[in-house]
Amino acid sequence: MKIAFVISSLGNYAPGLIMSDICKYLIQSDYECKVFYFDSIENELEFPCPVEKINIYKMRQQMAGWDIIHSHTFRADAYTFFYKILYFRTASKFVSTLHNPISYTKLKYSFASKFKAFWYSLFWPIVLLNKDVVTVLSSYLRDMLRKQLYRFRRIEVIYNGRDVKLAHRIADESDALEINRLKNRYKLIGSVARITKVKGLDQIIRALPKLPDYAFLAVGDGPELDNLKQLAADLKVADRCCFLGYRANATDYYYVFNIFSMCSYSEGFPLALIEASAYGIPTILSDIPILKSVISENEVCFYKVGDIDSYVDSVQKITPMADEYSRRIKLYYEEKLTANRMGGRYKSIYESL
């Protein structure tokens, strides 16, 4: 079977990482895969199959002859929407994976422009309508999408999955020294994320004055980084906060966390949760519906998003039961969140088409 993947760029972010893992699984099953992309950027991912930049003047030449055309991200969904209309006699079947909610109230967290969020929320459901299957990352996303695509019948839930290579040392010596300085005195609450308002990482900093035995380690960069540093200074907890910035090998840092925390106001299916679960890190999550639909209170602690006292209570609850929470979330990863499990589900959908 021949599978073409279409994506905005080959960037080191969730859609590209997931698509790469799907390709690896399919190639092992003797599928032919190729990735088509729009934008060239720095630090592009390496894929286990050929890649080719999209040329809209060669649309038919590039898209013809594939059994399945699988798009990720809005621009890819729109491109395959118009291809299917222009070349309606194509024998290809069309699949889209939706990585995030597409309602205005959710998209406005992702875009600085409210107009852009409104435009996406209006047209994204339309370009999904001529897909043969839309896959989503949780039952919450499925139920939301059914209300938007009321005539669309086939929406499948497939959890993201990854094969995480576990590390037990930090290669960067300066990072290791700074982390050890904190680890020698405090328990570490860690996050790995692009630092934006929607990630809600300020909640961890606001909780630190009530958690004198803890420090905060943030791996990631983003537009809110300076604001977080200023907040830490204002609350006089800057000495207990370490902001490492972007690290290409971010998965190597999980093992130093005593607690992994995700404080998001909105999410798709966060890869950081998968990576933390592979390490068996005791985890605290905000109680947003999308996270509660993919993992239960048996494996993690939830807190009321935006409520600092609730967050502090969760830290105090999970700490004495750290070993048990570690065991449970590790088991959850092995049963639900591996790349092979995800790849097998996509393979079944392709073959059904």
C-alpha positions in Angstrom: 0.0 0.0 0.0 1.2 3.5 -0.8 0.7 6.3 1.7 1.3 10.0 1.2 1.5 12.3 4.2 0.9 16.0 3.9 2.0 18.5 6.6 2.8 22.2 6.9 6.5 21.7 7.8 8.9 19.1 9.0 9.3 20.9 12.3 10.1 19.2 15.6 6.6 19.5 17.0 3.7 17.1 17.7 2.2 16.5 14.2 5.6 15.9 12.6 6.8 13.6 15.5 3.7 11.6 15.3 3.8 11.3 11.6 7.4 10.1 11.7 6.5 7.4 14.1 3.6 6.3 11.9 5.9 6.1 8.9 8.4 4.0 10.8 5.7 1.5 11.8 4.3 1.3 8.3 7.7 0.8 6.6 8.3 -2.2 8.8 5.1 -3.6 7.3 6.3 -3.0 3.8 4.2 0.0 3.1 5.5 2.7 0.7 5.5 6.2 2.4 6.4 9.7 1.4 6.0 13.0 3.2 5.0 16.2 1.4 5.4 19.6 3.1 5.0 23.3 2.5 7.6 25.2 4.5 11.3 24.7 5.0 12.5 25.6 8.5 15.5 25.2 10.7 16.0 22.0 12.8 13.8 19.9 10.6 13.0 16.3 11.7 14.5 13.4 9.8 12.0 11.0 8.4 12.5 7.3 7.6 11.0 7.9 4.1 11.5 10.3 1.2 10.3 13.9 1.6 9.3 16.4 -1.0 8.3 20.1 -0.9 4.9 20.8 -2.2 4.6 22.7 -5.5 1.0 23.8 -6.1 1.7 23.8 -9.8 2.5 20.1 -9.6 -0.4 19.2 -7.4 -1.7 16.4 -9.7 1.7 15.0 -10.4 2.6 14.9 -6.6 -0.7 13.7 -5.3 -1.7 11.2 -7.9 -1.3 7.4 -7.5 -1.4 7.2 -3.7 -3.8 4.7 -2.1 -4.1 6.9 1.0 -3.4 10.7 1.4 -3.2 11.5 5.1 -3.1 15.2 6.1 -2.1 16.8 9.4 -2.7 20.6 10.2 -5.1 23.0 8.7 -3.1 23.9 5.6 -2.6 20.3 4.7 -6.3 19.6 5.2 -7.2 22.5 3.0 -4.8 21.4 0.3 -6.2 17.9 0.1 -9.7 19.3 0.2 -9.1 21.3 -3.0 -7.2 18.4 -4.6 -10.2 16.1 -4.1 -12.6 18.6 -5.5 -10.4 19.4 -8.6 -9.5 15.8 -9.3 -12.8 14.1 -8.1 -12.1 11.0 -10.1 -9.1 10.1 -8.0 -9.1 6.7 -6.5 -7.2 7.8 -3.4 -8.8 7.8 0.0 -8.4 10.7 2.3 -7.6 10.7 6.0 -7.0 13.7 8.4 -5.7 13.7 11.9 -7.0 16.5 14.0 -4.5 17.3 16.8 -6.4 20.0 18.6 -9.9 21.3 19.1 -11.1 23.6 16.3 -13.7 25.7 18.1 -13.1 29.4 18.4 -13.0 29.3 22.2 -10.1 26.7 22.0 -8.2 28.2 19.0 -8.0 31.7 20.5 -5.5 30.3 23.0 -3.3 29.2 20.2 -3.3 32.4 18.1 -2.4 36.0 19.0 -5.0 37.2 16.5 -8.7 36.5 17.5 -9.6 37.1 13.8 -7.3 34.3 12.8 -8.8 32.0 15.5 -12.3 32.9 14.2 -11.2 32.2 10.5 -9.8 28.8 11.4 -12.8 27.8 13.5 -15.1 28.7 10.5 -13.3 27.0 7.7 -11.5 24.0 9.3 -14.7 22.0 9.7 -15.5 22.7 6.1 -12.3 21.3 4.7 -12.7 18.1 6.8 -16.1 17.3 5.3 -14.7 15.6 2.2 -12.3 13.3 4.1 -13.1 9.6 4.2 -12.0 9.4 7.8 -11.1 12.0 10.4 -9.0 10.7 13.4 -8.9 12.5 16.7 -6.8 12.1 19.8 -9.5 11.7 22.4 -13.2 10.9 23.0 -13.6 14.6 24.0 -12.4 15.8 20.6 -14.6 13.2 18.9 -17.7 14.4 20.7 -16.9 18.0 20.0 -16.2 17.4 16.3 -19.4 15.4 15.9 -21.3 18.6 16.8 -19.4 20.6 14.2 -19.5 17.9 11.4 -23.1 16.8 12.1 -23.4 15.0 8.7 -20.0 13.3 8.9 -20.1 9.7 10.0 -16.6 8.3 10.4 -14.6 9.8 13.2 -12.1 7.5 14.9 -10.2 8.0 18.2 -6.5 7.1 18.1 -4.3 8.0 21.0 -0.9 9.5 20.1 1.9 7.1 20.9 5.7 7.3 21.0 8.7 5.1 21.5 10.7 7.0 24.1 14.4 6.3 24.6 15.0 6.7 28.3 18.0 8.7 29.3 19.8 8.7 32.7 22.2 11.6 32.3 22.3 15.2 31.0 24.8 15.6 28.3 25.1 19.4 28.7 27.4 20.0 31.7 26.2 23.5 32.5 22.6 22.2 32.6 23.6 19.2 34.8 25.4 21.5 37.2 22.4 23.9 37.5 19.9 20.9 37.9 22.1 19.3 40.6 22.2 22.6 42.5 18.5 22.5 42.8 18.2 18.7 43.3 20.5 18.8 46.3 18.1 21.1 48.1 14.6 20.6 46.7 12.3 18.2 45.0 11.8 19.2 41.3 8.5 20.0 39.6 9.3 19.8 35.9 7.7 20.8 32.6 8.6 20.3 29.0 6.6 22.7 26.8 6.6 25.7 24.5 6.1 28.5 27.0 2.9 30.2 26.0 -0.1 31.6 28.0 -2.2 28.5 27.2 0.3 26.3 29.0 -0.4 28.0 32.3 3.0 27.5 33.8 2.6 30.6 35.9 0.5 28.5 38.2 3.5 26.5 39.3 5.4 29.6 40.1 2.5 31.0 42.1 2.3 27.8 44.1 6.0 27.8 45.1 5.6 30.2 48.0 3.3 27.6 49.6 5.7 24.7 48.6 9.0 25.6 50.3 10.5 22.1 49.6 10.0 22.3 45.8 11.7 24.0 42.9 10.6 24.4 39.3 12.5 23.3 36.2 11.2 24.4 32.8 12.6 23.0 29.6 11.3 25.0 26.6 11.2 28.5 25.1 8.4 30.8 24.0 6.8 34.2 24.2 5.9 34.0 27.9 9.4 33.1 29.1 10.3 36.6 30.2 7.0 37.1 32.0 7.5 33.9 33.9 11.0 35.0 35.0 9.6 38.3 36.1 6.8 36.6 38.1 9.4 34.4 39.8 11.4 37.5 40.8 8.3 39.3 42.0 7.3 36.4 44.2 10.8 36.0 45.5 11.2 32.4 44.2 13.6 33.1 41.4 16.3 31.1 43.2 14.0 28.1 43.0 13.2 28.4 39.3 15.4 27.2 36.4 14.5 28.1 32.9 16.7 26.1 30.5 15.2 27.3 27.2 14.7 25.1 24.2 16.6 21.8 24.1 16.5 19.5 21.1 17.0 16.5 23.4 14.3 17.6 25.8 13.2 14.0 26.5 16.6 13.4 28.2 15.6 15.7 31.1 12.5 13.9 32.4 14.4 11.5 34.7 15.5 14.4 37.0 11.8 15.4 37.7 10.2 14.3 41.0 6.9 15.5 39.6 5.9 16.2 36.0 3.2 18.9 35.8 1.0 20.1 32.9 -1.1 23.2 33.8 -2.7 23.8 30.4 -5.9 25.6 29.7 -6.3 23.8 26.4 -4.5 20.8 24.8 -4.7 18.3 22.0 -2.9 15.1 23.1 0.4 16.3 24.6 3.5 14.4 23.7 5.0 15.6 27.0 2.5 13.5 28.9 3.5 10.4 26.8 7.1 11.0 27.5 6.7 11.6 31.2 4.6 8.4 31.4 7.3 6.4 29.6 9.7 7.4 32.4 7.1 6.7 35.1 7.2 10.2 36.5 4.4 11.0 39.0 2.2 13.5 37.2 -0.1 16.4 38.0 -2.5 17.6 35.3 -5.1 20.5 35.0 -8.6 19.2 35.1 -9.5 20.3 31.6 -12.0 17.9 29.8 -9.6 16.8 27.1 -7.0 15.5 29.6 -9.6 13.8 31.8 -10.8 12.0 28.6 -7.4 10.3 27.9 -6.2 9.4 31.4 -7.8 8.8 34.8 -7.3 9.7 38.4 -6.0 6.2 38.9 -2.8 7.2 37.0 -2.4 10.9 37.7 -3.5 13.7 40.1 -5.8 16.3 38.7 -6.2 19.8 40.1 -8.7 22.6 39.4 -7.1 24.7 36.6 -6.4 28.2 37.8 -6.8 27.3 41.5 -3.4 27.6 43.2 -4.6 26.0 46.4 -5.9 23.0 44.5 -2.5 22.7 42.8 -0.7 22.8 46.1 -3.0 20.1 47.5 -2.2 17.9 44.5 1.5 18.2 45.1 1.0 17.3 48.7 -1.2 14.4 47.8 1.1 12.8 45.2 4.4 13.2 47.0 3.9 10.4 49.7 2.4 8.1 47.0 5.1 8.8 44.4 6.2 5.2 43.9 2.6 4.0 43.4 1.8 6.8 40.9 5.0 6.0 39.1 4.1 2.4 38.7 0.6 3.1 37.5 1.5 5.7 34.9 4.3 3.5 33.5 1.9 0.7 33.1 -0.6 3.0 31.4 2.1 4.0 28.9 3.0 0.4 28.1 -0.7 -0.5 27.5 -2.0 2.6 25.7 0.7 5.0 24.5 3.4 3.2 22.5 4.2 4.0 18.9 3.4 0.4 17.8 -0.1 0.6 19.3 -0.7 3.9 17.5 0.7 2.6 14.2 -1.4 -0.5 14.3 -4.6 1.5 14.7 -3.7 3.7 11.7 -2.8 0.6 9.7 -6.2 -0.9 10.4 -7.9 2.3 9.2 -5.9 2.4 6.0 -6.7 -1.2 5.2 -10.4 -0.7 5.9 -10.5 2.0 3.3 
